[in-house]
Amino acid sequence: MFEKFKQKAEAINAEVHFFNSKAEALEFIKDFIKQNTSRAISKEVVWCDSLFLEGIDKDALQKELPQIEFNIDLNSASSAKIGINQVDFGIAETGSLVEIAEIIFKRLCSILPEIHIAILPMKKILPDIESVMKQVDIKKIPYMTIISGPSRTADIERVLTIGVHGPERVIILCVDNF
C-alpha cells in the first residue's frame, strides 16, 4: 500500500519519506527545521499537538529549536514558514491526505505556511476514499479536507502556479510503529 501511495503522491509533487520509528521521523523534522529556518527569526514553525508528540518533551524541543511554536493562532500560523501536523489518513489510489480537524489550529498548520509537513502513520494508509469513509462518521466531523500535493492553480492566463492558495511544498512523513 505504501509504494502505491508514494508513487501517486510524488506524481502530484508531494515529497514522501518513510521512517521505521517516531524517533527517526523526529530527527528528520529537526534537521529539516535547522536547514530551512533561521535561528535569528523565532517562531517560523507551527506544530499542532497530536499523538506523534506524545512522550516528546516539547520544552526541550523548543529549547533546541526556538523556531517552533506549539501555541498556534491565526497570526503565528500565517507568519510561519513551516506547518507540522499529523493527518488522519492517506489514500493510496490518489496519493492524497485526509485531514479531519476538530480544532482550527490543525487546519491552520496545513494551509497557511509555505511548507506543510504531514505526519502519516503507516497503518492509516488506506486503498481508496471508500475505505476512508468507512472509518469515519461523517455526521460527527466538523471539518474534513483532502490534500493532494502542493497548492496549484492555472486560473491566471492558463499558467500553472504553485503555492497560491496554500503550501508550495507538501512533505509527507510515513511513520511505522507508532
MARTOR-874130 format. One record per residue: x, y, z of N, C-alpha, C in turn; chain; residue in three letters. Coordinates in steps of 0.2 Angstrom, whole numbers. Each point is the difference from the previous one (the first is absolute). Example, Ala and Ser with C-alpha at 12.3 -4.5 7.8 and 13.67 -1.06 7.14 Angstrom:
<atoms>
+-------+-------+-------+-------+-------+-------+-------+-------+-------+-------+-------+
:  n_xx :  n_yy :  n_zz : ca_xx : ca_yy : ca_zz :  c_xx :  c_yy :  c_zz : lumba : tivex :
+-------+-------+-------+-------+-------+-------+-------+-------+-------+-------+-------+
:    66 :   -28 :    39 :    -4 :     6 :     0 :     4 :     6 :     0 :     A :   ALA :
:    -2 :     5 :    -4 :     4 :     6 :     1 :    -4 :     5 :     3 :     A :   SER :
+-------+-------+-------+-------+-------+-------+-------+-------+-------+-------+-------+
</atoms>
This chain:
<atoms>
+-------+-------+-------+-------+-------+-------+-------+-------+-------+-------+-------+
:  n_xx :  n_yy :  n_zz : ca_xx : ca_yy : ca_zz :  c_xx :  c_yy :  c_zz : lumba : tivex :
+-------+-------+-------+-------+-------+-------+-------+-------+-------+-------+-------+
:     4 :    -6 :     0 :    -4 :     6 :     0 :     4 :     6 :     0 :     A :   MET :
:     6 :     0 :     4 :     4 :     6 :     0 :     3 :     2 :    -7 :     A :   PHE :
:     3 :    -5 :    -3 :     3 :     1 :    -7 :    -5 :     4 :    -4 :     A :   GLU :
:    -6 :    -3 :    -1 :    -5 :     3 :    -4 :    -2 :     7 :     2 :     A :   LYS :
:     0 :     1 :     7 :    -2 :     7 :     3 :     6 :     5 :    -2 :     A :   PHE :
:     6 :    -3 :     1 :     6 :     5 :    -2 :     0 :     1 :    -7 :     A :   LYS :
:    -1 :    -4 :    -4 :     1 :     1 :    -8 :    -6 :     5 :    -2 :     A :   GLN :
:    -6 :    -1 :     3 :    -5 :     5 :    -2 :     1 :     7 :     3 :     A :   LYS :
:     3 :     0 :     6 :     1 :     7 :     4 :     5 :     3 :    -4 :     A :   ALA :
:     6 :    -3 :    -2 :     5 :     3 :    -3 :    -2 :     2 :    -7 :     A :   GLU :
:    -5 :    -3 :    -3 :    -2 :     2 :    -7 :    -4 :     7 :     1 :     A :   ALA :
:    -2 :     2 :     5 :    -3 :     6 :     1 :     4 :     5 :     4 :     A :   ILE :
:     7 :    -1 :     0 :     5 :     4 :     3 :     0 :     0 :     7 :     A :   ASN :
:    -2 :    -5 :     4 :     1 :     0 :     7 :     7 :    -4 :     1 :     A :   ALA :
:     3 :     2 :     5 :     6 :    -4 :     2 :    -2 :    -5 :     5 :     A :   GLU :
:     2 :    -6 :    -1 :    -2 :    -6 :     5 :     7 :    -3 :     3 :     A :   VAL :
:     0 :    -1 :     7 :     5 :    -3 :     3 :    -3 :    -5 :     5 :     A :   HIS :
:     4 :    -6 :     0 :    -2 :    -5 :     5 :     5 :    -1 :     6 :     A :   PHE :
:    -3 :    -1 :     6 :     4 :    -1 :     6 :    -3 :    -6 :     4 :     A :   PHE :
:     5 :    -3 :     2 :    -2 :    -6 :     4 :    -2 :     1 :     7 :     A :   ASN :
:     1 :     6 :     3 :    -2 :     2 :     6 :    -1 :     8 :     1 :     A :   SER :
:    -4 :     2 :     5 :    -1 :     6 :     2 :     7 :     4 :     1 :     A :   LYS :
:     4 :    -3 :     3 :     7 :     3 :     2 :     4 :     2 :    -7 :     A :   ALA :
:    -1 :    -4 :    -5 :     4 :     1 :    -6 :    -4 :     6 :    -4 :     A :   GLU :
:    -6 :     0 :     0 :    -4 :     6 :    -3 :     1 :     6 :     4 :     A :   ALA :
:     1 :     0 :     7 :     1 :     6 :     3 :     7 :     3 :    -1 :     A :   LEU :
:     5 :    -5 :    -1 :     7 :     3 :    -2 :    -1 :     3 :    -7 :     A :   GLU :
:    -3 :    -3 :    -5 :    -1 :     3 :    -6 :    -3 :     7 :     0 :     A :   PHE :
:    -6 :     1 :     4 :    -3 :     6 :     1 :     5 :     5 :     3 :     A :   ILE :
:     4 :    -2 :     5 :     4 :     5 :     3 :     6 :     2 :    -5 :     A :   LYS :
:     2 :    -4 :    -3 :     5 :     2 :    -6 :    -3 :     4 :    -5 :     A :   ASP :
:    -6 :    -1 :    -2 :    -3 :     4 :    -5 :    -1 :     7 :     3 :     A :   PHE :
:    -2 :     0 :     6 :    -1 :     7 :     3 :     6 :     4 :     0 :     A :   ILE :
:     5 :    -3 :     2 :     7 :     3 :     1 :     2 :     2 :    -7 :     A :   LYS :
:    -1 :    -4 :    -5 :     2 :     2 :    -7 :    -4 :     5 :    -4 :     A :   GLN :
:    -6 :     1 :     2 :    -5 :     4 :    -3 :    -3 :     6 :     4 :     A :   ASN :
:     3 :     1 :     5 :    -2 :     6 :     4 :     6 :     4 :     3 :     A :   THR :
:    -1 :     6 :     3 :     6 :     3 :     3 :    -1 :     1 :     7 :     A :   SER :
:     5 :    -2 :     4 :    -1 :     1 :     7 :    -1 :     7 :     2 :     A :   ARG :
:     2 :     5 :    -4 :    -1 :     7 :     2 :    -7 :     2 :     0 :     A :   ALA :
:    -4 :    -3 :    -5 :    -7 :     1 :     0 :    -4 :    -5 :     4 :     A :   ILE :
:    -3 :     1 :     5 :    -3 :    -5 :     4 :    -7 :    -1 :    -3 :     A :   SER :
:    -3 :    -6 :     2 :    -7 :    -2 :    -1 :    -1 :     0 :    -8 :     A :   LYS :
:     4 :    -3 :    -3 :    -1 :    -1 :    -7 :    -4 :    -7 :    -2 :     A :   GLU :
:    -1 :    -4 :     6 :    -3 :    -6 :    -1 :    -6 :    -1 :     5 :     A :   VAL :
:    -5 :    -2 :    -3 :    -6 :    -1 :     5 :    -1 :    -8 :     0 :     A :   VAL :
:    -1 :    -3 :     5 :    -1 :    -7 :     1 :    -6 :    -1 :     4 :     A :   TRP :
:    -5 :    -3 :    -3 :    -7 :    -2 :     3 :     1 :    -6 :     4 :     A :   CYS :
:    -2 :     0 :     6 :     0 :    -5 :     5 :    -3 :    -7 :    -3 :     A :   ASP :
:     2 :    -5 :     1 :    -2 :    -7 :    -3 :     3 :    -6 :     4 :     A :   SER :
:    -3 :    -6 :    -2 :     3 :    -6 :     3 :     7 :     0 :    -1 :     A :   LEU :
:     3 :     2 :    -5 :     7 :     0 :    -2 :     4 :     3 :     6 :     A :   PHE :
:    -2 :     6 :     2 :     3 :     3 :     5 :     0 :    -3 :     7 :     A :   LEU :
:    -4 :    -5 :     1 :    -1 :    -3 :     7 :     7 :    -3 :     2 :     A :   GLU :
:     2 :     1 :     6 :     6 :    -2 :     2 :     6 :     4 :    -2 :     A :   GLY :
:    -1 :     5 :    -4 :     6 :     4 :    -2 :     0 :     6 :     5 :     A :   ILE :
:     6 :     2 :     2 :     0 :     6 :     5 :     0 :     6 :    -4 :     A :   ASP :
:    -6 :     3 :    -1 :     0 :     6 :    -4 :     4 :     6 :     2 :     A :   LYS :
:     1 :     1 :     7 :     4 :     5 :     2 :     7 :    -1 :    -2 :     A :   ASP :
:     3 :    -6 :     0 :     7 :    -1 :    -2 :     0 :     1 :    -7 :     A :   ALA :
:    -5 :    -2 :    -4 :     0 :     1 :    -7 :     0 :     7 :    -2 :     A :   LEU :
:    -4 :     4 :     4 :     0 :     8 :    -2 :     7 :     3 :     2 :     A :   GLN :
:     3 :    -3 :     6 :     7 :     3 :     2 :     5 :    -2 :    -6 :     A :   LYS :
:     0 :    -6 :    -3 :     4 :    -2 :    -5 :    -1 :     4 :    -7 :     A :   GLU :
:    -7 :     1 :    -1 :    -2 :     4 :    -6 :    -5 :     5 :     2 :     A :   LEU :
:     2 :     6 :     2 :    -4 :     5 :     2 :    -5 :     3 :    -6 :     A :   PRO :
:     1 :    -3 :    -6 :    -4 :     2 :    -5 :    -7 :    -3 :     0 :     A :   GLN :
:    -1 :    -5 :     4 :    -6 :    -4 :     1 :    -5 :     4 :     5 :     A :   ILE :
:    -6 :     0 :    -3 :    -6 :     3 :     4 :    -5 :    -5 :     1 :     A :   GLU :
:    -2 :    -2 :     6 :    -5 :    -5 :     1 :    -7 :     3 :     1 :     A :   PHE :
:     0 :     6 :     3 :    -6 :     4 :     1 :    -2 :     4 :    -6 :     A :   ASN :
:    -4 :    -3 :    -4 :    -2 :     2 :    -7 :    -6 :     5 :     0 :     A :   ILE :
:     1 :     5 :    -3 :    -6 :     4 :    -2 :     0 :     3 :    -7 :     A :   ASP :
:    -4 :     4 :    -2 :     0 :     2 :    -7 :     6 :     4 :    -2 :     A :   LEU :
:     3 :     4 :     5 :     6 :     4 :    -2 :     6 :    -4 :     0 :     A :   ASN :
:     1 :    -5 :     5 :     6 :    -4 :    -1 :     0 :    -5 :    -6 :     A :   SER :
:    -6 :    -2 :    -2 :    -1 :    -5 :    -5 :     2 :     4 :    -7 :     A :   ALA :
:    -3 :     6 :     0 :     1 :     4 :    -7 :     7 :     2 :    -1 :     A :   SER :
:     3 :     1 :     6 :     7 :     3 :    -1 :     5 :    -6 :     0 :     A :   SER :
:    -2 :    -6 :     1 :     5 :    -6 :     0 :     2 :    -2 :    -7 :     A :   ALA :
:     6 :    -2 :     0 :     2 :    -3 :    -7 :    -1 :    -7 :     0 :     A :   LYS :
:     0 :    -4 :     6 :    -2 :    -7 :     0 :    -5 :    -2 :     4 :     A :   ILE :
:    -5 :    -4 :    -2 :    -6 :    -2 :     4 :     1 :    -8 :     1 :     A :   GLY :
:    -1 :    -2 :     6 :     1 :    -8 :     1 :    -6 :    -2 :     4 :     A :   ILE :
:    -3 :    -5 :    -3 :    -6 :    -3 :     3 :     0 :    -8 :    -2 :     A :   ASN :
:    -4 :    -3 :     4 :    -1 :    -7 :    -1 :    -7 :    -1 :    -4 :     A :   GLN :
:     0 :    -3 :    -6 :    -6 :    -1 :    -4 :    -3 :    -7 :     2 :     A :   VAL :
:    -7 :     0 :    -2 :    -3 :    -6 :     2 :     0 :    -6 :    -4 :     A :   ASP :
:     0 :     1 :    -7 :     1 :    -6 :    -4 :     4 :     2 :    -6 :     A :   PHE :
:     2 :    -5 :    -4 :     3 :     1 :    -6 :    -4 :    -5 :    -5 :     A :   GLY :
:    -1 :     3 :    -6 :    -4 :    -4 :    -5 :     5 :    -2 :    -6 :     A :   ILE :
:     1 :    -7 :     0 :     5 :    -3 :    -4 :    -2 :     1 :    -8 :     A :   ALA :
:    -6 :     0 :    -1 :    -2 :     1 :    -7 :     2 :     6 :    -3 :     A :   GLU :
:     0 :     6 :     4 :     1 :     6 :    -3 :     6 :     4 :     3 :     A :   THR :
:     3 :    -3 :     5 :     6 :     3 :     4 :    -2 :     6 :     4 :     A :   GLY :
:    -6 :     0 :     1 :    -3 :     6 :     4 :     0 :    -1 :     8 :     A :   SER :
:    -1 :     5 :     3 :     0 :     0 :     8 :    -7 :     2 :     2 :     A :   LEU :
:    -2 :    -3 :     5 :    -7 :     2 :     3 :     1 :     3 :     7 :     A :   VAL :
:    -2 :     6 :     1 :     1 :     4 :     6 :    -7 :     1 :     3 :     A :   GLU :
:    -1 :    -3 :     6 :    -6 :     2 :     4 :     2 :     4 :     5 :     A :   ILE :
:    -4 :     6 :     0 :     3 :     5 :     5 :    -6 :     2 :     5 :     A :   ALA :
:     0 :    -2 :     6 :    -5 :     2 :     5 :     2 :     7 :     2 :     A :   GLU :
:     6 :     2 :     0 :     3 :     6 :     2 :     3 :     4 :    -6 :     A :   ILE :
:    -1 :     7 :     0 :     2 :     3 :    -6 :     8 :     0 :     0 :     A :   ILE :
:     3 :     0 :     5 :     8 :     0 :     0 :     3 :    -5 :    -4 :     A :   PHE :
:    -3 :    -6 :    -1 :     2 :    -5 :    -4 :     0 :     2 :    -7 :     A :   LYS :
:    -6 :     3 :    -2 :     0 :     2 :    -7 :     4 :     6 :    -1 :     A :   ARG :
:     1 :     5 :     4 :     5 :     5 :    -1 :     7 :    -2 :    -1 :     A :   LEU :
:     2 :    -6 :     3 :     7 :    -2 :    -1 :     1 :    -3 :    -7 :     A :   CYS :
:    -6 :    -2 :    -3 :     1 :    -3 :    -7 :    -1 :     4 :    -6 :     A :   SER :
:    -4 :     6 :     2 :    -2 :     4 :    -6 :     4 :     7 :     0 :     A :   ILE :
:     2 :     2 :     5 :     3 :     7 :     0 :     8 :     0 :    -1 :     A :   LEU :
:     4 :    -4 :     3 :     7 :     1 :    -1 :     2 :    -3 :    -7 :     A :   PRO :
:     6 :     2 :    -3 :     2 :    -1 :    -7 :     2 :    -8 :     0 :     A :   GLU :
:     2 :    -3 :     5 :     2 :    -7 :     0 :    -5 :    -3 :     6 :     A :   ILE :
:    -3 :    -6 :    -3 :    -4 :    -4 :     5 :     4 :    -7 :     1 :     A :   HIS :
:     1 :    -1 :     6 :     3 :    -7 :     1 :    -6 :    -4 :     4 :     A :   ILE :
:    -2 :    -5 :    -4 :    -6 :    -4 :     2 :     3 :    -7 :     3 :     A :   ALA :
:    -1 :    -1 :     6 :     2 :    -7 :     3 :    -6 :    -4 :    -1 :     A :   ILE :
:     1 :    -6 :    -3 :    -5 :    -5 :    -2 :     2 :    -7 :     3 :     A :   LEU :
:    -3 :    -3 :     5 :     1 :    -6 :     2 :    -1 :    -5 :    -5 :     A :   PRO :
:     5 :    -5 :    -1 :    -1 :    -5 :    -6 :    -6 :    -4 :     0 :     A :   MET :
:    -3 :    -1 :     6 :    -6 :    -4 :     1 :    -6 :     4 :    -2 :     A :   LYS :
:     1 :     6 :    -2 :    -6 :     4 :    -2 :     0 :     1 :    -7 :     A :   LYS :
:     4 :    -3 :    -4 :     0 :     0 :    -7 :    -5 :    -5 :    -2 :     A :   ILE :
:    -5 :     2 :    -4 :    -6 :    -4 :    -2 :     0 :     0 :    -8 :     A :   LEU :
:    -3 :    -5 :    -2 :     0 :    -1 :    -8 :    -4 :     6 :    -4 :     A :   PRO :
:    -5 :     2 :     3 :    -4 :     5 :    -4 :    -5 :     4 :     5 :     A :   ASP :
:    -3 :     5 :    -3 :    -4 :     4 :     4 :    -6 :    -3 :     3 :     A :   ILE :
:    -3 :    -6 :    -3 :    -5 :    -4 :     3 :     2 :    -3 :     6 :     A :   GLU :
:     6 :    -2 :     0 :     3 :    -3 :     7 :     1 :     5 :     5 :     A :   SER :
:     1 :     6 :    -2 :     1 :     6 :     5 :    -7 :     1 :     3 :     A :   VAL :
:    -5 :     1 :    -4 :    -7 :     1 :     2 :    -3 :    -5 :     4 :     A :   MET :
:     2 :    -6 :     0 :    -2 :    -5 :     4 :     3 :     0 :     7 :     A :   LYS :
:     5 :     4 :     1 :     4 :     1 :     6 :    -3 :     6 :     4 :     A :   GLN :
:    -3 :     5 :    -3 :    -3 :     6 :     3 :    -7 :     0 :     0 :     A :   VAL :
:    -3 :     4 :     5 :    -7 :     1 :     1 :     0 :     7 :    -3 :     A :   ASP :
:    -2 :     1 :    -6 :     0 :     7 :    -3 :    -5 :     5 :     3 :     A :   ILE :
:    -5 :    -3 :     4 :    -4 :     5 :     3 :     3 :     3 :     7 :     A :   LYS :
:     5 :    -3 :     2 :     3 :     2 :     6 :     7 :     4 :    -1 :     A :   LYS :
:     1 :     1 :    -6 :     7 :     4 :    -2 :    -2 :     7 :    -2 :     A :   ILE :
:     3 :     5 :     4 :    -1 :     7 :    -2 :     3 :     2 :    -6 :     A :   PRO :
:     6 :    -3 :    -2 :     4 :     2 :    -6 :     4 :    -6 :    -2 :     A :   TYR :
:     0 :    -1 :    -7 :     4 :    -5 :    -3 :     2 :     3 :    -7 :     A :   MET :
:     7 :    -1 :    -1 :     2 :     2 :    -6 :     5 :    -5 :    -3 :     A :   THR :
:     0 :     0 :    -7 :     5 :    -5 :    -3 :     5 :     5 :    -3 :     A :   ILE :
:     7 :    -2 :     1 :     5 :     4 :    -2 :     4 :    -4 :    -5 :     A :   ILE :
:     1 :     3 :    -6 :     3 :    -4 :    -6 :     6 :     4 :    -2 :     A :   SER :
:     5 :    -1 :     4 :     6 :     4 :    -2 :     0 :     7 :     1 :     A :   GLY :
:     5 :     4 :    -2 :     1 :     7 :     1 :    -6 :     4 :    -4 :     A :   PRO :
:    -2 :     5 :     3 :    -5 :     5 :    -3 :     2 :     1 :    -7 :     A :   SER :
:    -5 :     0 :    -5 :     2 :     2 :    -7 :    -6 :     2 :    -3 :     A :   ARG :
:     1 :     5 :    -5 :    -6 :     2 :    -4 :     3 :     2 :    -7 :     A :   THR :
:    -5 :     0 :    -5 :     2 :     3 :    -6 :    -5 :     5 :    -3 :     A :   ALA :
:    -3 :     3 :     5 :    -6 :     5 :    -1 :     3 :     6 :    -4 :     A :   ASP :
:     6 :     2 :     2 :     3 :     6 :    -2 :     3 :    -1 :    -7 :     A :   ILE :
:    -3 :     2 :    -5 :     3 :    -1 :    -7 :     2 :    -7 :    -2 :     A :   GLU :
:    -3 :    -5 :     3 :     1 :    -7 :    -1 :     8 :    -2 :     1 :     A :   ARG :
:     3 :     4 :     5 :     6 :    -2 :     2 :     0 :    -3 :     7 :     A :   VAL :
:     3 :    -6 :     0 :     0 :    -3 :     7 :     4 :     3 :     5 :     A :   LEU :
:    -3 :     2 :     6 :     4 :     3 :     5 :    -1 :    -4 :     6 :     A :   THR :
:     6 :    -1 :     4 :     0 :    -4 :     6 :     0 :     5 :     6 :     A :   ILE :
:    -4 :    -2 :     5 :     0 :     3 :     6 :    -4 :     6 :     1 :     A :   GLY :
:    -5 :     1 :    -4 :    -4 :     6 :     0 :    -6 :     0 :     6 :     A :   VAL :
:    -3 :    -6 :     0 :    -5 :    -1 :     5 :     2 :    -4 :     6 :     A :   HIS :
:     6 :    -1 :     1 :     2 :    -5 :     5 :     8 :    -1 :    -1 :     A :   GLY :
:     2 :    -5 :     4 :     7 :    -2 :     0 :     3 :    -1 :    -7 :     A :   PRO :
:     6 :     2 :    -1 :     4 :    -1 :    -6 :     3 :    -7 :     0 :     A :   GLU :
:     1 :    -3 :     6 :     3 :    -6 :     1 :    -4 :    -4 :     5 :     A :   ARG :
:    -1 :    -7 :    -2 :    -3 :    -4 :     5 :     5 :    -6 :     1 :     A :   VAL :
:     2 :    -1 :     6 :     4 :    -5 :     2 :    -3 :    -5 :     4 :     A :   ILE :
:    -1 :    -6 :    -2 :    -3 :    -5 :     4 :     4 :    -5 :     3 :     A :   ILE :
:     0 :    -1 :     6 :     4 :    -4 :     4 :    -4 :    -6 :     2 :     A :   LEU :
:     1 :    -6 :    -3 :    -4 :    -6 :     1 :     4 :    -4 :     6 :     A :   CYS :
:    -3 :    -1 :     6 :     4 :    -2 :     5 :    -4 :    -7 :     3 :     A :   VAL :
:     5 :    -5 :     0 :    -2 :    -6 :     2 :     0 :    -1 :     8 :     A :   ASP :
:    -3 :    -4 :     3 :     1 :    -2 :     7 :    -2 :     6 :     5 :     A :   ASN :
:    -5 :     3 :    -1 :    -2 :     5 :     5 :    -8 :     1 :    -1 :     A :   PHE :
+-------+-------+-------+-------+-------+-------+-------+-------+-------+-------+-------+
</atoms>
